[in-house]
Amino acid sequence: MTTSETVTSIDFSAPRRLTGTASRALAQWNGTATAVLQEFWQSLLGNRITLAVARIDSSVAQKAQHALPDPGYAALLKIGPDRFDGMVAFSSRIVLTLVSEMLGTLGEEWPVSRDLTAAELSLVELLFGEISRAFSQGWPEVAALPVEMDQILVRPLRSRIFQPRENLIRSVVVIQTPVGEEAFVILMPQAGLASIGIEDTSSISVPQQSASPKMRALTETLPVTMSVSLGRASLSLGEMNLLTVGDVLILDQAIGNPLEAQISGRLHFLGHACRLGQRQGFRILASQKD
């Protein structure tokens, strides 16, 4: 019977975090893109709005989306050559604050929560378009990364953009306004980031442990299926349909050459066919282990 001292608890549902070079690359990209976005927004909002990346962490999509502000708005981005989905989500009140600042109507307190008008949604589209441009221009390579805004999501909490168990990287950006401070969230799938080169290339060192005698004995009893190939023939679908009983196929295996014995599609042994009583046999001549 095992005790708590001999068992290590591992949470296989927890997403693997970015570490090392990948974490630094993402932090650099987010930091530069945020600084560029602040510059872009100054032409629309003035200089009373400031942005700063607060932290970067990881989460499964289901948990990350449940933490999104509601009501809220989000820019759905298409990122990189593969056009993977990214999301930048804001609370409703920060969006109303930005719109009011653009219109010069922002007071000394947070705006009262309400739906945006059609004209205000046009302004939000203009603001969100600058987000995609900032992420494109903030890419730390010589050529800009393709990033475009696909659509504005209303109530992103209810969106189904990411698979529930998909691993996401979450960046939290603090936005300082004349009426207070709040944060917005950037969500990107870890697999998507890997497709543009933001991934951990160093392998994780795991100490090797010798299997216990009981475990070794158990693995020795596991069944495997070995198949012996007599040879192969290549023919068209029409030729195959013309085959009848009594026809002979010419195989690619020359007489006298050893036959292949495979396990799970991999070659393990070479040998010759033989007879054992009333059954076919296979005499091993060479082993892949040798």
C-alpha positions as CSV (number, residue, x, y, z in Angstrom):
1,M,0.0,0.0,0.0
2,T,1.4,3.4,-1.0
3,T,1.6,6.3,1.5
4,S,1.3,10.0,0.9
5,E,5.1,10.3,1.3
6,T,5.8,8.1,-1.7
7,V,3.2,9.6,-4.1
8,T,3.8,12.8,-6.0
9,S,0.6,14.7,-6.9
10,I,0.6,15.9,-10.5
11,D,-2.2,18.1,-12.0
12,F,-2.4,17.0,-15.6
13,S,-5.1,19.5,-16.3
14,A,-2.9,22.5,-15.6
15,P,-1.5,24.1,-18.8
16,R,2.2,24.1,-19.3
17,R,3.6,27.6,-18.8
18,L,5.9,29.4,-21.2
19,T,9.4,29.5,-19.8
20,G,12.8,30.7,-20.7
21,T,13.3,32.2,-24.2
22,A,9.6,31.8,-25.1
23,S,8.4,33.8,-22.0
24,R,11.0,36.6,-22.7
25,A,10.0,36.7,-26.4
26,L,6.3,37.0,-25.6
27,A,7.0,39.7,-22.9
28,Q,9.1,41.7,-25.4
29,W,6.4,41.5,-28.1
30,N,3.6,42.4,-25.7
31,G,5.6,45.2,-24.2
32,T,6.5,46.7,-27.5
33,A,3.0,46.3,-29.0
34,T,1.5,48.0,-25.9
35,A,3.9,50.9,-26.2
36,V,3.1,51.2,-29.9
37,L,-0.7,51.0,-29.2
38,Q,-0.4,53.8,-26.7
39,E,1.2,56.0,-29.4
40,F,-1.4,55.1,-31.9
41,W,-4.2,55.8,-29.4
42,Q,-2.8,59.2,-28.6
43,S,-3.8,60.6,-32.0
44,L,-7.4,59.5,-31.1
45,L,-7.6,59.8,-27.4
46,G,-5.0,62.4,-26.4
47,N,-2.3,61.7,-23.8
48,R,-4.4,61.0,-20.7
49,I,-4.5,57.2,-21.4
50,T,-1.5,55.1,-20.6
51,L,-0.9,51.4,-20.9
52,A,1.5,48.9,-19.2
53,V,1.8,45.1,-19.2
54,A,1.2,43.9,-15.7
55,R,1.7,40.1,-15.9
56,I,1.7,37.1,-18.2
57,D,0.3,33.7,-17.1
58,S,-1.4,30.6,-18.6
59,S,-4.8,29.0,-18.3
60,V,-7.1,26.6,-20.1
61,A,-9.6,28.4,-22.3
62,Q,-12.7,27.5,-20.3
63,K,-11.2,29.1,-17.1
64,A,-9.7,32.1,-18.9
65,Q,-13.0,33.0,-20.7
66,H,-15.0,32.7,-17.5
67,A,-12.7,35.4,-16.0
68,L,-13.5,37.8,-18.8
69,P,-15.5,41.0,-18.0
70,D,-19.2,40.8,-18.6
71,P,-20.6,42.9,-20.1
72,G,-17.7,43.6,-22.3
73,Y,-16.2,43.9,-25.8
74,A,-13.3,42.2,-27.5
75,A,-11.3,42.5,-30.7
76,L,-10.9,39.1,-32.4
77,L,-7.6,39.1,-34.2
78,K,-6.2,36.8,-36.9
79,I,-2.5,36.4,-36.2
80,G,0.4,35.1,-38.3
81,P,0.5,33.3,-41.6
82,D,-1.7,30.6,-40.2
83,R,-4.3,33.2,-39.0
84,F,-4.8,31.7,-35.5
85,D,-7.3,33.4,-33.2
86,G,-6.3,36.0,-30.6
87,M,-8.6,38.0,-28.4
88,V,-8.2,41.4,-26.6
89,A,-11.0,41.8,-24.2
90,F,-12.2,45.0,-22.4
91,S,-14.9,45.6,-19.8
92,S,-17.9,47.6,-21.0
93,R,-17.1,50.6,-18.7
94,I,-13.5,50.9,-20.0
95,V,-14.8,50.9,-23.6
96,L,-17.4,53.6,-22.7
97,T,-14.5,55.5,-21.0
98,L,-12.4,55.4,-24.2
99,V,-15.3,56.4,-26.4
100,S,-16.1,59.3,-24.1
101,E,-12.5,60.4,-24.1
102,M,-12.5,60.4,-27.9
103,L,-15.7,62.5,-28.0
104,G,-14.5,64.9,-25.2
105,T,-17.4,64.1,-23.0
106,L,-15.6,62.1,-20.2
107,G,-16.5,63.3,-16.8
108,E,-14.8,62.8,-13.4
109,E,-16.3,59.3,-12.8
110,W,-16.7,56.1,-14.7
111,P,-19.5,56.3,-17.3
112,V,-22.8,54.7,-16.5
113,S,-23.1,51.2,-18.0
114,R,-25.2,51.2,-21.2
115,D,-25.2,49.8,-24.7
116,L,-23.1,51.5,-27.3
117,T,-24.8,53.4,-30.1
118,A,-24.1,52.6,-33.8
119,A,-21.8,55.7,-34.0
120,E,-19.9,54.7,-30.8
121,L,-19.4,51.2,-32.2
122,S,-17.8,52.7,-35.2
123,L,-15.4,54.5,-32.9
124,V,-14.7,51.2,-31.1
125,E,-13.9,49.6,-34.4
126,L,-11.4,52.3,-35.1
127,L,-9.8,51.8,-31.7
128,F,-9.7,48.1,-32.0
129,G,-8.2,48.3,-35.5
130,E,-5.2,50.1,-34.0
131,I,-4.7,47.1,-31.7
132,S,-4.1,44.8,-34.7
133,R,-1.8,47.4,-36.2
134,A,0.2,47.7,-32.9
135,F,0.7,44.0,-32.6
136,S,1.9,43.8,-36.2
137,Q,4.3,46.7,-35.9
138,G,5.5,45.6,-32.5
139,W,6.7,42.2,-33.8
140,P,10.4,42.1,-33.0
141,E,11.5,40.8,-36.4
142,V,12.5,42.8,-39.5
143,A,9.3,42.0,-41.3
144,A,6.0,42.9,-39.6
145,L,3.8,40.0,-38.5
146,P,0.5,39.7,-40.3
147,V,-2.2,40.7,-37.7
148,E,-5.7,41.9,-38.7
149,M,-8.9,42.5,-36.8
150,D,-11.5,40.0,-37.8
151,Q,-14.5,41.3,-35.8
152,I,-15.8,42.9,-32.6
153,L,-17.1,40.5,-30.1
154,V,-20.0,41.7,-27.9
155,R,-19.9,39.8,-24.5
156,P,-16.8,37.8,-25.2
157,L,-17.5,35.8,-22.1
158,R,-20.1,33.9,-24.2
159,S,-18.0,33.4,-27.2
160,R,-16.8,30.0,-28.4
161,I,-13.6,31.0,-30.1
162,F,-11.3,28.6,-28.2
163,Q,-11.7,25.0,-27.4
164,P,-12.6,24.6,-23.6
165,R,-9.4,22.6,-22.8
166,E,-7.1,24.6,-25.1
167,N,-4.0,26.0,-23.4
168,L,-4.0,29.8,-23.6
169,I,-1.4,32.4,-22.7
170,R,-3.0,35.4,-20.9
171,S,-1.5,38.8,-20.8
172,V,-3.0,41.4,-18.4
173,V,-2.5,45.1,-19.4
174,V,-3.2,47.9,-17.0
175,I,-4.9,50.9,-18.5
176,Q,-4.8,54.2,-16.7
177,T,-7.5,56.7,-17.4
178,P,-8.5,60.1,-15.9
179,V,-11.3,58.4,-13.9
180,G,-9.4,55.4,-12.7
181,E,-7.3,52.3,-13.4
182,E,-8.5,49.0,-14.9
183,A,-7.1,46.1,-16.9
184,F,-7.8,44.4,-20.2
185,V,-6.8,40.9,-21.2
186,I,-5.0,39.5,-24.2
187,L,-5.6,35.8,-24.9
188,M,-3.6,33.8,-27.4
189,P,-3.4,30.0,-27.8
190,Q,-0.1,28.4,-26.9
191,A,-0.1,26.4,-30.1
192,G,-0.7,29.5,-32.2
193,L,2.3,31.2,-30.5
194,A,4.4,28.2,-31.3
195,S,3.5,28.5,-35.0
196,I,5.1,32.0,-35.1
197,G,8.2,30.9,-33.2
198,I,7.3,31.7,-29.6
199,E,7.9,28.3,-28.0
200,D,10.2,26.6,-25.6
201,T,13.0,24.8,-27.5
202,S,14.8,23.4,-24.5
203,S,13.7,20.1,-23.4
204,I,12.8,19.5,-19.8
205,S,15.3,17.3,-17.9
206,V,13.5,14.4,-16.2
207,P,15.6,12.2,-14.0
208,Q,15.6,8.6,-15.2
209,Q,14.2,6.1,-12.8
210,S,14.6,2.4,-13.0
211,A,11.4,0.4,-13.1
212,S,10.5,-1.6,-10.1
213,P,10.7,-5.4,-10.5
214,K,6.8,-5.6,-10.3
215,M,6.4,-3.0,-13.0
216,R,9.0,-4.7,-15.2
217,A,7.2,-8.0,-14.7
218,L,3.9,-6.4,-15.6
219,T,5.2,-4.9,-18.8
220,E,6.6,-8.2,-19.8
221,T,3.1,-9.6,-19.9
222,L,1.7,-7.0,-22.2
223,P,0.5,-8.5,-25.5
224,V,2.0,-7.3,-28.9
225,T,1.0,-8.3,-32.4
226,M,3.7,-9.2,-34.9
227,S,2.9,-9.4,-38.6
228,V,5.1,-11.1,-41.3
229,S,5.0,-9.6,-44.7
230,L,5.3,-12.0,-47.7
231,G,5.7,-9.0,-50.2
232,R,3.8,-6.3,-51.9
233,A,2.2,-5.7,-55.3
234,S,1.2,-2.4,-56.9
235,L,-1.7,-2.3,-59.2
236,S,-4.4,0.1,-60.3
237,L,-8.0,0.1,-58.9
238,G,-9.2,-1.1,-62.3
239,E,-6.7,-4.0,-62.3
240,M,-7.7,-4.9,-58.8
241,N,-11.4,-5.0,-59.8
242,L,-10.5,-7.5,-62.6
243,L,-8.9,-10.0,-60.2
244,T,-10.6,-13.4,-59.9
245,V,-10.0,-16.7,-58.2
246,G,-7.0,-18.4,-59.6
247,D,-5.1,-15.2,-60.7
248,V,-1.5,-14.9,-59.5
249,L,0.0,-11.6,-58.2
250,I,3.7,-10.9,-58.8
251,L,5.2,-9.6,-55.5
252,D,8.2,-7.4,-55.1
253,Q,9.8,-9.9,-52.9
254,A,12.5,-12.0,-54.6
255,I,12.7,-15.8,-53.9
256,G,15.3,-16.4,-51.2
257,N,15.2,-12.9,-49.7
258,P,14.3,-12.8,-46.0
259,L,10.8,-11.8,-45.0
260,E,10.1,-8.8,-42.7
261,A,8.4,-9.2,-39.3
262,Q,7.0,-5.9,-38.0
263,I,5.5,-4.7,-34.7
264,S,3.3,-1.6,-34.8
265,G,4.6,-0.9,-38.3
266,R,8.3,-1.0,-37.4
267,L,10.7,-3.6,-38.6
268,H,12.0,-5.9,-35.8
269,F,13.1,-9.1,-37.4
270,L,14.2,-10.7,-40.7
271,G,13.6,-14.4,-41.4
272,H,12.2,-17.2,-43.6
273,A,8.9,-18.9,-43.7
274,C,8.8,-22.4,-42.3
275,R,6.3,-25.1,-41.4
276,L,5.5,-26.3,-37.9
277,G,3.1,-29.2,-38.1
278,Q,0.0,-28.0,-39.8
279,R,0.8,-24.3,-39.2
280,Q,2.9,-21.7,-40.9
281,G,6.0,-20.6,-39.0
282,F,8.7,-17.9,-39.2
283,R,12.4,-18.6,-38.5
284,I,14.3,-15.5,-37.3
285,L,17.6,-14.9,-39.0
286,A,18.4,-11.4,-37.9
287,S,17.1,-9.0,-35.2
288,Q,16.9,-5.2,-35.2
289,K,18.2,-5.3,-31.6
290,D,21.5,-6.9,-32.8
